[in-house]
């Protein structure tokens, strides 16, 4: 077998000391030597197919150059772009990521974090946190570098990268009211997560600002951010026998589930009920109908969170500053929303069957 090329081999080929090679190969220290020497050493290292020995580096420096990324559900299309953005930023500093999936379980989250720490990760990017998270509290007390992404915790001492939930929800409501909708239902996300809670609070603030009457019967709360929760909540709204012409959903997956439930009752989107999502997940424009939603910068969020973490890793514990970034959002209007017909009038379908209704007629069904 071919012998592994070492720093000494590169140094011998370049005619310099091993420490010079080490500095040239490290982006943080290569400024200490001349550009010509750096270029020469980088070229030789490529020719010799030199690859750093991570185990040796870790033993020597007590640093692994690895970061843990923890997400609640890798199958949710929102998270892969976040992971990719983080990896792109980490690679610029020769860091690699280890990925963990919690399935929304706090116990699983704690187990993954402990496993990662045992393997020597230097810091954590957390997309799985709850608003009040005891695991994060303990990590903060122990001085573990970490940044939350897409979600945040209530403790301002933990850095975060999130999106402007208030602005996004306000844009959705203004869009629907502009189309003539006044009877607007809402399917909220889990209230123990910052995304679910903040978007729901923004909905309540937004409809009050627009003069819409508050109605608890127009709100259903999902226990998870997925399609099945969206279906269940849409069924719940329909069973309440309350009229509505639009449903605002806390994310795109919930919106997909809601549209599926409407179809089971013979209701069409957007002819009978307009539906909106949130996140603009990949392929949201390929749905039938294409989904009106709020676009969040998923890749940018992951990239920015990794940069904050790298910043923390390069600072002494006593000098770290908890920075909080709020990224802008964008309204994306597609085919799942349309104007309310001025001829629409409440009509209550017979139990178990939905008669044909004119576009714009508020959805109003008896329990089935």
Buried (B, 14 or more C-beta within 10 A) or exposed (E): EEEEBBBEBBBEBBEBEBEBBBBBBBEEEBEEBEEEBBEBBBEBBEEBEBEBBEEEBBEEEEEBBBBBBBBBBBEBBBBBBBBBBBBEBBEEBEBEBBBBBBEBEBEBBBEBBEEBBEEBBBBBBBBBBBBEBEBBBEBBEEEBBBBBBBBBBEBEEBBBBBBBBBBBBBBBBBBBBEBBBBBBBBBBBBBEBBBBBBBBBBBBBBBEEBEBEEBEEBBBBBBBBBBBBBBBBBBBBBEBEBBBBBBBBBBBBBBBBBBBBBEEBBBBBBBBBBBBBBBBBEEBEEBEBBBBBBBBBBBBBBBBBBBBBBBBBEEEEEEBEBBBBBBEBEBBEBBBBBBBBEEBEEBEBEEEEBEEBEBBBBBBBEEE
